[in-house]
């Protein structure tokens, strides 16, 4: 026994070190084409075998991971490209910590630099930042061990989160080969060369800033304008003119990575003779105008030579300034495509010390304090080099303008007239900062003045210098949402919310004039469906039913949709609006937007909403239940829930916008024909609208949230703004109505209109309350619960059982309307008739019944008009 303990002690004290274990494992298993992964324990791949665990990080071995398409990767052009047999290709995923130039390892052992151990091949900017590289077996193992021991150092603030070996399939290798061939050979000279292959002058001036040593193993390839570190560049060196030796290399530093992301499309096919010099100093780009090139392959590409950075300056680091930073960041995120631009906070120290102007497409100045003179000089120098500036309620001025205080305007709602670049005008309500612009001619295309006697200037557009610099300065709070703390009354909140869409329109017009793209981001890719069960006792009956109704491949087909039920999803499986995989393993499901546990806790039904088809992104939830609705047992209660829809549907030809934050669902309901509700099917849409309102206002403390129903199928904030809607499709088969109830309402998405959490926040501000914001998963479950109770009450008591609650929340009590047109007869809304249609009382004493399918209610003009077919 004692000898055994001694052996155990000696093995623990002097046994194989992590480096030896990793290296031997990689050498032994490399030929099997498995994947080696170094990552944090929480991110461990499923089904991977853990070989080593240390300090919350793991080294594991799993199924081979491959890269076969590099179209979405930006390639580092290396020539010639060969992946040697003894080398390993791998992907490093990193995050970037701003302001951190060197990573401080927690280990006291020797730091290992990533760039010293591998050769980068391609990158894909984003979060996380991904790099494909190659390294020898020894160096790959060395990187992995350094990661495990927290002593791996990336450059310029990049922090490695994961390293995984990959197999480069033939298409990816060919793509790399094409890139290197194009670099060496180049397109044919002369006018027949494609203009897309010619890099614009000034595109790559900063690609060579920083260390001139190329990252990789072995001698550094030479680059134009930069000699190898160990020897000076000699006159007449053939390496400067020989295409074979002209390397385009982007060093692994933050500036180059950012720059490369925006410009690589313009230069990846360029010939060596057309590649501009890559200086090794930190001089700025003279005359960079910050323009965007014409549309190319459906996307605007920045060729200004600057990284796609928007810098936000809010002055000091006070709590108030940081709050303003978040407001500015939020509104800009709503306006620009965040896949094309990155927003960074420009600190006061950085504004003075760092060469930020070289990598800035737009400087946003939102400081309310006077700008220090030395920082003011920096901003003016940036403008003189062709920079673009947006001033938001800031004392920053130029071009002879002066900011004058007007206390009577401070934090008040005013009417603004904004002139767009094309000469058209936009009128909207805005919150004034209490300052106006005086003196100085405004030579730009954009203007904004108040609708008062003085026509006070609130937005001015000022060109600056000869290199294309310009600034748009604003003294109205375009950056603040209607619910901001500076908004003083509920009436002000209502007025500003009604202008919120136009506020975004004005801001997008300004950003576009300053050279940014405010095009809508690309439609997100469809995601698989997940089968989730709200009650565990439903599991066995449903799976038995599913086994009887699917074909041998697990497919259920309908006229519109094919659903294939699978235990797990692989990225190779195709997803289209007409063919979708349904993952049946609940362990494979996770979503930051939907919690199954929250849904279960709030669903208190006996039959509705028990079986869930969930998708992060789908075309429309109304089509997901098509193949199941006529076969599914009634007690199983089917519902489809999505985070986003790409083709949301409204009544008739209307489309329904479906951003993240909207509660989106389609519920299957069975109604017997020979029943109270079966004889009055139009009431179904009223019951669903009422259920959503009651789901919120029945929560203790939330009774006064001003959420209401509008005939025939809308959910409103007061009588001011639509916050949601209902769509009902019914099919009668035999003695049963099969009804799909589609419902969408805004829960957390404040823009572009309003959401339920906006109402809660405003209620808290006006009443000093502390109500918590609500979640979409919670409210969907509560609405389904209320709907089941309302249906049961209607079936027992008829319309009289639900109309008192409906009238409590509806917006039409005593409302005066005109029928047909603004000159039509005047009438008063009475209520709903026995079938759920709207009744209006005319001046001559007659009562008119209005059907929802033939008429539309214009709330803004109090009109009931025939719908256009």
C-alpha positions in Angstrom: 0.0 0.0 0.0 2.8 2.4 0.9 4.6 1.6 -2.3 1.4 2.4 -4.3 1.0 5.7 -2.5 4.6 6.6 -3.3 4.1 5.8 -7.0 1.0 8.0 -7.0 2.9 10.9 -5.4 5.8 10.6 -7.8 3.4 10.5 -10.8 1.4 13.5 -9.5 4.6 15.5 -8.8 6.8 14.5 -11.8 4.3 12.9 -14.2 3.7 14.0 -17.8 3.4 17.8 -18.1 0.5 19.3 -20.1 2.9 20.2 -23.0 3.9 16.6 -23.4 0.4 15.3 -23.2 -0.9 17.8 -25.8 1.9 17.2 -28.2 1.8 13.4 -28.0 -2.0 13.5 -28.5 -1.8 15.8 -31.5 0.9 13.7 -33.1 -0.8 10.4 -32.5 -4.3 11.4 -33.7 -3.5 14.0 -36.4 -3.7 11.4 -39.2 -7.3 10.5 -38.2 -8.4 14.0 -39.2 -10.2 14.6 -35.9 -10.4 18.1 -34.5 -8.3 19.4 -31.6 -10.0 22.1 -29.6 -8.6 24.4 -26.9 -11.4 26.4 -25.2 -13.1 27.4 -22.0 -14.9 24.6 -20.3 -18.3 26.3 -20.8 -17.7 26.3 -24.6 -16.7 22.7 -24.8 -18.1 21.1 -28.0 -20.7 18.4 -27.6 -19.6 14.8 -28.0 -15.9 15.9 -27.7 -13.6 13.9 -25.4 -11.8 15.9 -22.8 -8.1 15.0 -22.7 -6.9 17.8 -20.3 -8.7 20.2 -18.0 -6.9 23.0 -16.3 -8.0 26.3 -14.8 -11.5 26.3 -16.4 -10.0 25.5 -19.8 -10.1 22.2 -21.7 -8.2 20.4 -24.4 -10.5 18.0 -26.2 -10.7 15.8 -29.3 -13.8 15.5 -31.4 -15.2 15.0 -34.9 -13.4 16.6 -37.8 -14.3 20.2 -38.5 -13.8 21.6 -42.0 -13.8 24.8 -43.9 -14.9 24.5 -47.5 -16.0 28.0 -48.4 -13.8 31.1 -47.9 -16.2 33.5 -49.7 -17.0 35.1 -46.4 -13.4 35.2 -45.3 -10.9 37.9 -46.2 -7.7 36.3 -47.4 -4.1 37.3 -46.6 -2.4 36.9 -49.9 0.6 34.6 -49.6 2.4 33.2 -52.5 2.7 30.4 -53.3 0.2 28.8 -50.9 1.0 25.2 -49.8 -0.4 23.5 -46.7 2.5 21.2 -45.9 1.7 17.7 -44.8 3.4 18.2 -41.4 1.3 21.4 -40.8 -2.1 21.9 -39.2 -4.7 24.5 -40.2 -6.7 26.0 -37.4 -9.1 28.7 -36.5 -8.5 31.1 -33.6 -11.5 32.9 -32.2 -10.8 36.1 -30.3 -12.5 39.1 -28.8 -11.0 42.6 -28.9 -10.7 44.6 -25.6 -10.5 48.2 -26.6 -7.6 50.2 -25.1 -5.6 47.1 -24.3 -2.4 46.9 -26.4 -0.8 44.0 -24.5 -2.5 41.1 -22.8 -1.3 40.5 -19.3 -1.0 36.8 -18.8 -2.0 35.4 -15.4 0.8 32.8 -15.5 4.4 33.8 -14.5 5.8 31.5 -17.2 7.0 32.6 -20.6 4.5 34.5 -22.7 3.9 32.8 -26.1 3.1 35.2 -29.0 0.5 33.9 -31.4 2.1 35.6 -34.4 5.5 33.9 -33.7 4.1 30.4 -34.0 1.9 30.4 -37.1 1.2 32.0 -40.5 -2.2 33.7 -40.9 -4.2 32.7 -44.0 -7.5 34.4 -43.7 -9.7 36.3 -41.3 -13.4 37.0 -40.7 -13.9 40.2 -38.6 -16.8 40.2 -36.2 -17.5 39.0 -32.7 -15.7 36.8 -32.2 -12.8 37.8 -34.5 -11.8 34.6 -36.4 -8.4 33.9 -37.9 -7.4 30.9 -40.0 -3.7 30.1 -39.8 -1.3 27.2 -40.3 1.4 26.0 -38.0 3.6 23.0 -37.5 2.5 20.2 -35.1 4.9 21.4 -32.5 3.9 25.1 -32.8 0.2 24.3 -32.8 0.7 22.3 -29.6 2.7 25.1 -28.2 -0.1 27.6 -28.9 -2.7 25.3 -27.3 -0.6 24.8 -24.1 -0.1 28.5 -23.8 -3.8 29.0 -24.1 -4.5 26.4 -21.5 -2.0 28.1 -19.1 -3.3 31.6 -19.9 0.0 32.9 -21.3 -1.0 33.2 -25.0 -0.6 36.7 -26.3 -2.5 38.0 -29.3 -1.6 41.4 -30.7 -3.3 44.8 -30.0 -5.8 43.7 -27.4 -7.2 40.6 -29.1 -7.9 37.9 -26.4 -8.1 34.3 -27.6 -11.2 32.5 -26.6 -10.9 29.3 -28.7 -8.5 27.4 -30.9 -9.8 24.6 -33.1 -8.0 22.6 -35.8 -9.8 22.4 -39.1 -9.6 20.5 -42.4 -9.3 22.8 -45.4 -11.4 21.1 -48.1 -10.6 21.5 -51.8 -12.8 24.5 -52.5 -11.1 26.5 -49.7 -7.6 25.4 -50.9 -8.5 26.5 -54.4 -9.7 29.8 -53.2 -6.4 30.4 -51.4 -4.6 29.2 -54.5 -6.6 31.6 -56.7 -5.7 34.5 -54.3 -2.0 33.8 -54.5 -2.1 33.2 -58.2 -3.8 36.5 -58.8 -1.3 38.3 -56.6 1.7 36.8 -58.6 0.3 37.0 -62.1 -2.2 39.8 -61.8 -4.9 40.6 -64.4 -3.9 41.3 -68.0 -2.6 44.9 -68.4 -4.4 47.5 -70.3 -7.9 48.8 -70.5 -9.5 45.4 -70.6 -8.6 44.7 -67.0 -11.7 44.7 -64.7 -12.1 47.9 -62.8 -13.1 45.9 -59.8 -9.6 44.4 -59.8 -7.9 47.8 -59.6 -7.5 49.1 -56.0 -8.4 52.7 -55.5 -5.5 55.0 -54.7 -5.2 55.5 -51.0 -7.0 52.3 -50.1 -4.1 50.6 -48.4 -1.9 53.4 -47.2 -2.1 52.2 -43.6 -1.9 48.5 -44.1 1.7 48.4 -43.2 1.7 50.5 -40.0 3.4 49.1 -37.0 5.8 46.2 -37.0 7.3 45.5 -40.4 7.9 41.9 -39.5 5.5 39.5 -41.1 3.7 37.1 -38.8 4.6 33.5 -39.5 7.2 30.9 -39.4 10.5 31.3 -41.2 11.7 34.4 -43.0 9.4 37.3 -43.3 8.2 38.0 -46.9 9.2 41.4 -48.2 6.7 44.2 -48.7 6.9 47.2 -50.8 8.1 50.2 -48.8 9.5 48.0 -46.1 12.7 46.1 -45.9 13.3 43.0 -43.8 14.1 43.9 -40.2 17.7 42.7 -40.4 18.8 44.6 -43.4 18.1 48.1 -45.0 16.4 48.4 -48.3 19.0 48.9 -51.0 18.6 51.0 -54.1 17.8 48.9 -57.1 16.9 45.9 -55.0 15.1 43.6 -57.5 12.7 42.6 -54.8 11.0 46.0 -55.1 10.0 45.5 -58.7 9.7 41.7 -59.0 6.1 40.6 -58.8 7.1 37.3 -57.2 8.5 39.1 -54.2 5.8 41.8 -53.8 3.8 40.6 -50.8 0.6 42.1 -49.6 0.7 41.4 -45.9 -1.6 42.8 -43.3 0.1 42.5 -39.9 -2.0 41.2 -37.1 -2.8 44.5 -35.4 -6.1 46.1 -34.7 -5.8 48.9 -37.2 -4.8 46.6 -40.0 -7.5 44.1 -39.2 -10.2 46.8 -39.2 -8.9 48.3 -42.4 -8.6 44.9 -44.1 -12.2 44.1 -43.3 -13.4 47.0 -45.4 -11.0 47.0 -48.3 -9.9 43.5 -49.0 -12.7 43.0 -51.6 -11.1 45.8 -53.6 -7.6 44.4 -53.5 -7.8 40.6 -53.3 -7.6 40.3 -57.1 -5.1 43.2 -57.6 -1.8 42.6 -59.4 1.4 43.3 -57.5 2.2 46.2 -59.8 -1.0 48.0 -58.8 -0.7 47.6 -55.1 0.1 50.9 -53.5 3.1 51.3 -51.3 2.8 50.1 -47.7 4.6 52.7 -45.5 6.0 51.7 -42.2 5.4 55.0 -40.5 2.2 56.4 -38.8 1.6 59.2 -41.2 -2.0 60.0 -42.0 -3.9 59.5 -45.2 -3.8 62.8 -47.0 -6.9 63.7 -48.8 -9.0 60.6 -47.9 -12.5 61.9 -48.7 -14.4 59.1 -46.9 -16.5 58.4 -49.9 -18.3 55.1 -50.5 -18.0 53.3 -53.8 -21.0 52.6 -56.0 -23.1 49.5 -55.3 -21.2 46.3 -56.0 -22.8 42.9 -55.6 -25.6 44.5 -53.7 -23.5 46.0 -50.9 -21.8 49.4 -50.6 -18.1 49.0 -50.0 -16.0 51.6 -48.2 -12.9 52.6 -50.3 -11.9 55.6 -48.2 -8.8 53.9 -46.9 -10.2 54.1 -43.4 -11.5 51.4 -41.1 -15.3 51.3 -40.7 -15.2 52.9 -37.3 -17.6 55.4 -35.8 -16.1 57.1 -32.8 -18.3 58.5 -30.0 -16.9 61.4 -27.9 -19.0 62.3 -24.9 -16.4 64.2 -22.9 -15.5 63.2 -19.3 -16.0 59.8 -17.9 -18.8 60.9 -15.5 -21.8 58.7 -14.9 -24.0 61.2 -16.8 -21.6 61.1 -19.8 -21.6 57.3 -19.9 -25.3 57.3 -19.8 -25.4 59.6 -22.8 -22.8 57.3 -24.5 -25.3 54.4 -24.3 -28.1 56.6 -25.7 -26.0 57.7 -28.7 -24.8 54.1 -29.3 -28.3 52.8 -29.1 -29.8 55.2 -31.7 -26.9 54.8 -34.1 -27.2 51.0 -33.9 -30.8 51.5 -35.0 -29.8 53.6 -38.0 -26.7 52.1 -39.5 -25.9 48.5 -40.5 -23.9 47.2 -37.5 -22.4 44.5 -39.8 -20.7 47.3 -41.7 -19.6 49.6 -39.0 -18.1 49.4 -35.5 -18.9 51.9 -32.8 -16.2 52.8 -30.3 -16.0 55.2 -27.3 -13.4 57.8 -27.9 -12.0 58.7 -24.5 -10.5 62.1 -23.8 -7.0 60.7 -23.3 -7.3 58.7 -26.5 -8.5 61.8 -28.4 -5.2 63.5 -27.5 -2.8 60.6 -27.6 -3.9 58.0 -30.2 -3.9 58.3 -34.0 -7.6 57.8 -34.1 -8.3 60.0 -37.1 -6.5 57.6 -39.4 -9.2 55.0 -38.7 -12.4 57.0 -38.3 -15.2 57.3 -40.9 -17.4 59.4 -38.6 -16.7 61.3 -35.4 -19.8 61.8 -33.2 -19.5 64.6 -30.7 -22.1 64.4 -28.0 -20.4 66.1 -25.1 -22.5 68.8 -23.4 -19.4 70.4 -21.8 -17.1 72.8 -23.6 -14.5 70.9 -25.7 -11.0 71.4 -24.3 -8.8 73.5 -26.7 -6.3 70.8 -27.4 -9.0 68.3 -28.3 -10.8 70.9 -30.3 -7.6 71.3 -32.4 -7.5 67.5 -32.9 -11.1 67.6 -34.2 -10.5 70.5 -36.5 -7.4 68.8 -37.9 -9.5 65.7 -38.6 -12.0 67.8 -40.4 -9.3 69.5 -42.5 -8.1 66.0 -43.7 -11.6 65.2 -45.0 -13.2 63.9 -41.8 -16.9 63.8 -41.1 -18.4 65.1 -37.8 -21.9 64.8 -36.3 -22.6 67.1 -33.4 -25.4 66.1 -31.1 -26.5 68.8 -28.6 -22.8 69.8 -28.2 -21.1 73.2 -27.9 -18.7 72.2 -30.7 -19.0 74.7 -33.6 -17.1 75.7 -36.7 -17.5 77.8 -39.8 -18.3 81.0 -38.0 -21.4 79.6 -36.2 -22.0 80.5 -32.5 -24.1 78.6 -30.0 -26.6 80.9 -28.1 -28.5 79.9 -25.0 -32.3 80.1 -25.0 -33.7 79.1 -21.6 -37.2 79.2 -22.8 -36.5 76.3 -25.2 -34.6 74.1 -22.8 -36.0 70.6 -22.6 -39.2 71.6 -24.2 -41.0 69.9 -27.1 -40.8 72.0 -30.3 -41.9 71.6 -33.9 -39.0 71.2 -36.3 -38.9 71.7 -40.1 -36.0 69.7 -41.5 -34.9 70.1 -45.2 -33.5 67.0 -46.8 -30.8 66.8 -49.4 -33.3 66.5 -52.2 -35.2 69.7 -51.0 -38.1 67.9 -49.5 -39.2 68.7 -45.9 -39.9 66.6 -42.8 -42.0 68.0 -40.0 -41.6 66.5 -36.6 -41.7 67.1 -32.8 -38.3 67.2 -31.1 -36.9 67.9 -27.7 -34.8 71.1 -27.7 -31.5 71.4 -26.0 -32.1 75.0 -25.1 -29.4 76.3 -27.5 -29.6 77.6 -31.1 -27.1 78.4 -33.8 -26.5 82.1 -34.8 -24.4 83.8 -37.4 -22.3 81.9 -40.0 -23.6 80.9 -43.4 -24.8 77.4 -43.7 -23.6 76.2 -47.1 -24.6 72.5 -46.8 -27.7 70.8 -48.2 -29.3 69.9 -44.8 -31.1 72.5 -42.7 -33.4 72.4 -39.7 -35.3 75.2 -38.0 -38.1 75.6 -35.4 -41.6 76.5 -36.5 -41.5 79.7 -34.4 -41.4 83.3 -35.2 -37.6 83.5 -35.2 -37.2 80.2 -37.2 -34.3 79.4 -34.8 -31.6 77.3 -36.5 -31.3 73.9 -34.8 -29.5 71.8 -37.5 -26.7 73.2 -39.7 -24.6 71.5 -42.4 -21.1 73.0 -42.6 -18.6 72.0 -45.3 -15.0 72.4 -44.2 -11.7 72.7 -46.0 -10.8 71.5 -49.5 -10.5 67.8 -48.9 -14.2 67.0 -48.4 -14.5 67.6 -44.6 -18.0 68.4 -43.3 -20.0 68.6 -40.2 -23.7 68.4 -39.3 -24.4 70.1 -36.0 -27.7 69.7 -34.1 -29.2 71.4 -31.1 -32.2 69.1 -30.9 -32.0 65.8 -29.1 -32.0 63.4 -32.0 -30.0 61.0 -29.8 -32.6 60.8 -27.0 -35.6 58.4 -27.0 -39.0 59.7 -26.1 -38.7 58.0 -22.7 -35.5 59.8 -21.7 -35.3 61.5 -18.3 -35.3 65.0 -19.8 -38.8 64.4 -21.1 -40.9 66.1 -18.5 -44.6 65.1 -18.9 -46.7 62.2 -20.2 -48.0 64.5 -23.0 -44.5 65.3 -24.1 -43.7 61.6 -24.2 -46.8 60.9 -26.4 -46.0 63.7 -28.8 -42.3 62.6 -29.1 -43.3 58.9 -29.6 -45.6 59.9 -32.4 -42.6 61.5 -34.2 -40.2 58.7 -33.4 -40.2 57.3 -36.9 -39.5 60.7 -38.4 -36.7 61.2 -35.8 -35.0 58.2 -37.2 -35.7 59.3 -40.8 -34.0 62.6 -40.1 -31.0 61.0 -38.4 -30.6 58.5 -41.3 -30.7 61.4 -43.8 -27.9 63.1 -41.9 -25.8 60.0 -41.6 -26.2 59.2 -45.3 -25.2 62.8 -46.2 -22.0 62.2 -44.1 -21.1 59.2 -46.2 -22.5 56.3 -44.2 -24.8 53.6 -45.4 -28.1 53.3 -43.6 -29.4 50.5 -45.9 -31.3 47.8 -44.0 -29.1 44.8 -43.1 -29.5 41.7 -45.1 -32.4 39.4 -44.3 -31.2 36.9 -41.6 -30.8 33.3 -42.6 -33.6 30.9 -41.6 -32.9 28.7 -38.6 -34.1 25.2 -37.7 -37.3 24.6 -35.7 -37.1 23.1 -32.2 -39.8 20.9 -30.8 -40.4 21.9 -27.2 -43.0 20.6 -24.7 -44.6 22.8 -22.1 -45.7 19.7 -20.1 -43.6 16.6 -19.6 -46.6 14.4 -19.6 -47.2 15.3 -23.3 -43.8 13.8 -24.3 -44.8 10.2 -24.8 -48.2 10.7 -26.4 -46.8 13.2 -28.8 -43.8 11.2 -29.9 -46.1 8.2 -30.4 -48.4 10.3 -32.5 -45.4 11.6 -34.4 -44.1 8.1 -35.1 -47.5 7.2 -36.7 -47.7 10.2 -38.9 -44.1 10.7 -40.3 -42.7 8.7 -43.3 -39.6 6.6 -42.9 -37.4 9.7 -43.1 -39.3 11.5 -40.4 -41.0 13.8 -42.8 -44.5 15.3 -42.6 -45.6 17.0 -45.8 -48.4 19.4 -46.6 -49.2 21.6 -49.6 -47.1 24.4 -48.3 -44.5 22.9 -46.0 -42.3 19.9 -45.4 -41.2 19.3 -41.9 -38.4 16.7 -41.2 -38.2 15.7 -37.5 -34.5 15.0 -36.6 -32.7 14.4 -33.3 -30.0 17.0 -34.1 -29.2 19.6 -36.7 -26.1 19.9 -38.8 -25.2 23.0 -40.8 -25.3 21.0 -44.0 -29.0 20.6 -43.8 -30.9 23.0 -46.1 -33.5 25.3 -44.6 -36.0 27.0 -46.9 -39.5 28.5 -46.3 -41.0 25.3 -47.7 -38.6 22.7 -46.1 -37.5 22.8 -42.5 -35.8 20.5 -40.0 -37.4 20.1 -36.6 -35.0 19.2 -33.8 -36.7 16.9 -31.3 -33.9 16.7 -28.7 -34.6 19.4 -26.0 -31.0 19.2 -24.8 -29.9 20.8 -28.1 -32.1 23.9 -27.6 -30.9 27.2 -26.2 -31.9 30.8 -26.9 -31.2 34.1 -25.3 -34.6 35.3 -26.4 -36.9 32.5 -25.3 -36.8 30.6 -22.0 -38.8 27.4 -21.9 -38.9 27.5 -18.1 -40.4 31.0 -18.1 -43.0 29.9 -20.7 -43.9 26.9 -18.6 -44.3 28.9 -15.4 -46.7 31.3 -17.0 -48.8 28.9 -19.1 -51.8 27.7 -17.0 -53.9 26.0 -19.6 -55.6 22.6 -20.0 -55.2 22.3 -23.8 -53.8 25.4 -25.6 -50.1 26.1 -26.2 -48.7 22.8 -24.9 -46.6 21.7 -27.9 -44.2 24.4 -29.2 -42.4 24.8 -32.6 -39.8 27.4 -31.9 -37.5 29.2 -34.4 -35.0 32.0 -34.0 -35.7 33.1 -37.6 -38.5 31.9 -39.8 -40.4 33.2 -42.8 -43.8 33.4 -41.0 -45.2 31.5 -38.0 -48.6 31.3 -39.9 -47.2 28.6 -42.2 -45.3 26.5 -39.7 -48.4 24.6 -38.4 -49.9 23.9 -41.9 -48.9 20.2 -42.0 -49.9 19.4 -38.5 -53.1 21.4 -37.8 -55.6 18.8 -39.2 -53.9 15.8 -37.7 -52.9 16.9 -34.3 -55.0 15.7 -31.3 -56.9 18.7 -29.8 -55.6 18.2 -26.3 -52.0 18.7 -27.4 -52.4 22.4 -28.2 -50.0 23.4 -30.9 -48.3 26.8 -31.0 -45.5 28.3 -33.2 -43.2 30.9 -31.7 -40.4 32.9 -33.4 -38.0 35.6 -32.5 -37.9 37.1 -36.0 -40.0 36.7 -39.1 -38.7 37.6 -42.6 -42.1 37.6 -44.3 -44.6 38.4 -41.5 -48.2 38.7 -42.6 -50.9 41.2 -41.7 -54.6 41.4 -42.8 -55.1 41.3 -46.5 -52.0 42.3 -48.5 -50.4 44.0 -45.5 -46.9 42.9 -44.2 -46.0 42.7 -40.6 -42.5 44.0 -39.6 -41.0 41.6 -37.1 -37.8 42.8 -35.4 -36.2 41.3 -32.4 -38.2 42.2 -29.3 -41.6 41.5 -30.8 -43.7 38.6 -29.3 -44.5 36.5 -32.4 -46.7 33.4 -32.3 -49.4 31.4 -34.2 -51.8 29.4 -32.0 -53.9 26.5 -33.2 -57.5 26.5 -31.7 -60.3 24.1 -32.4 -63.9 25.5 -32.2 -67.0 23.3 -32.7 -69.3 24.7 -35.3 -72.3 24.1 -33.2 -71.2 26.3 -30.3 -71.6 29.8 -29.1 -68.3 30.9 -30.6 -68.6 28.6 -33.6 -71.6 30.6 -34.6 -69.7 33.9 -34.1 -66.2 33.3 -35.5 -65.4 37.0 -36.0 -65.2 37.3 -32.2 -62.0 35.2 -32.2 -59.8 38.1 -33.2 -61.4 40.3 -30.5 -60.8 37.7 -27.9 -57.1 37.4 -28.9 -56.6 41.2 -28.8 -58.3 41.3 -25.4 -56.2 38.4 -24.1 -52.9 40.3 -24.9 -54.1 43.4 -23.1 -55.4 41.4 -20.1 -52.2 39.4 -20.0 -50.4 42.6 -19.1 -53.0 44.5 -17.1 -53.9 41.6 -14.9 -50.4 41.4 -13.4 -50.5 43.0 -9.9 -49.1 46.6 -10.2 -49.5 46.7 -14.0 -53.2 47.5 -14.0 -52.7 51.1 -15.2 -50.4 50.4 -18.1 -52.4 52.1 -20.8 -52.7 49.2 -23.2 -56.0 48.9 -25.2 -57.9 47.1 -27.9 -58.9 48.7 -31.2 -61.5 47.2 -33.5 -61.2 44.9 -35.2 -57.8 43.3 -34.5 -55.3 45.8 -33.1 -53.5 46.4 -29.8 -52.9 50.0 -29.0 -51.1 52.3 -26.6 -54.0 54.6 -25.5 -55.5 55.8 -28.8 -52.2 57.0 -30.1 -50.0 54.2 -31.5 -50.4 50.6 -32.6 -48.4 48.2 -30.5 -49.5 44.9 -32.0 -52.1 43.0 -34.1 -53.9 39.8 -34.7 -54.5 37.7 -37.8 -57.0 34.9 -37.9 -57.3 32.2 -40.6 -60.2 29.7 -40.1 -61.0 26.4 -42.0 -64.2 24.5 -41.5 -63.9 20.7 -41.8 -66.9 18.7 -40.9 -68.2 20.1 -37.6 -65.0 21.8 -36.5 -63.3 25.1 -37.2 -59.5 24.8 -37.4 -58.3 28.2 -36.5 -54.8 29.7 -36.7 -54.5 32.8 -34.6 -51.4 34.8 -35.6 -50.4 37.5 -33.0 -47.5 39.9 -32.8 -46.9 42.7 -30.3 -43.9 44.8 -29.4 -42.5 43.9 -26.0 -38.9 45.2 -25.9 -38.3 46.8 -29.3 -38.7 50.5 -28.6 -38.0 51.6 -32.2 -39.2 52.6 -34.6 -42.5 53.1 -32.8 -43.3 51.9 -29.2 -43.3 48.8 -27.1 -44.9 47.5 -23.8 -41.7 48.1 -21.8 -41.7 51.8 -23.0 -45.1 52.1 -21.3 -43.8 50.5 -18.2 -40.7 52.7 -18.1 -42.8 55.8 -18.6 -45.3 54.7 -15.9 -42.4 54.2 -13.5 -41.1 57.7 -14.2 -44.5 59.4 -13.8 -45.6 57.6 -10.7 -42.3 56.8 -9.0 -43.0 53.1 -9.4 -40.5 50.2 -9.8 -42.3 47.9 -12.1 -39.9 45.5 -13.9 -39.8 45.1 -17.7 -41.6 42.1 -19.2 -40.4 39.4 -21.5 -41.9 38.1 -24.7 -41.9 34.4 -23.6 -43.8 35.4 -20.4 -46.4 37.4 -22.2 -47.1 34.9 -24.9 -47.8 32.2 -22.3 -50.0 34.6 -20.3 -51.9 35.7 -23.4 -52.6 32.0 -24.3 -53.7 31.3 -20.8 -56.1 34.3 -20.8 -57.4 33.4 -24.2 -58.4 29.9 -23.1 -60.4 31.3 -20.2 -62.1 33.9 -22.5 -63.0 31.1 -25.0 -64.5 29.0 -22.2 -66.4 32.0 -20.8 -67.8 32.8 -24.3 -68.8 29.2 -24.9 -70.8 29.2 -21.6 -72.3 32.7 -21.6 -72.0 34.0 -25.2 -70.9 37.6 -26.0 -72.3 39.0 -22.8 -69.7 36.9 -20.9 -66.7 38.8 -22.4 -68.0 42.2 -23.7 -67.8 44.0 -20.3 -64.1 43.3 -20.1 -63.7 44.2 -23.9 -65.4 47.5 -23.4 -63.2 48.3 -20.4 -60.1 48.3 -22.6 -61.3 49.4 -26.0 -60.4 52.8 -27.4 -63.8 53.6 -29.1 -66.1 54.5 -26.2 -68.3 57.4 -27.4 -66.1 58.1 -30.4 -67.4 60.3 -33.2 -66.6 59.1 -36.7 -67.5 59.8 -40.3 -68.5 57.1 -42.7 -66.9 56.7 -46.1 -64.9 60.0 -46.3 -64.2 63.3 -44.5 -67.5 64.6 -45.9 -69.5 61.5 -45.1 -72.3 61.3 -42.5 -71.3 61.6 -38.9 -71.9 58.8 -36.5 -71.2 57.6 -33.0 -69.7 54.2 -32.2 -72.2 52.2 -30.1 -70.4 48.8 -29.6 -70.3 45.3 -31.1 -73.3 43.5 -32.3 -74.1 39.8 -31.6 -71.7 38.7 -34.3 -68.7 40.8 -33.4 -69.3 43.5 -36.0 -69.0 47.2 -35.2 -72.2 49.2 -34.7 -72.4 52.9 -35.3 -75.4 55.2 -34.6 -76.0 57.8 -37.3 -77.4 61.3 -36.7 -80.7 60.4 -38.4 -81.2 57.7 -35.8 -80.2 54.7 -38.0 -77.8 52.0 -36.9 -75.1 50.8 -39.3 -73.2 47.6 -38.9 -69.6 47.7 -40.1 -67.8 44.4 -41.2 -64.1 44.2 -40.6 -63.4 42.5 -43.9 -64.9 45.3 -46.0 -63.9 48.4 -44.0 -60.9 50.0 -42.5 -60.8 52.2 -39.4 -58.5 55.2 -39.7 -57.8 56.3 -36.1 -55.9 59.4 -37.1 -58.8 60.9 -39.0 -61.7 59.1 -37.2 -62.8 57.6 -40.5 -64.4 54.3 -41.3 -63.8 53.8 -45.0 -64.3 50.9 -47.5 -61.1 48.9 -47.9 -59.5 49.0 -51.4 -59.4 45.6 -53.0 
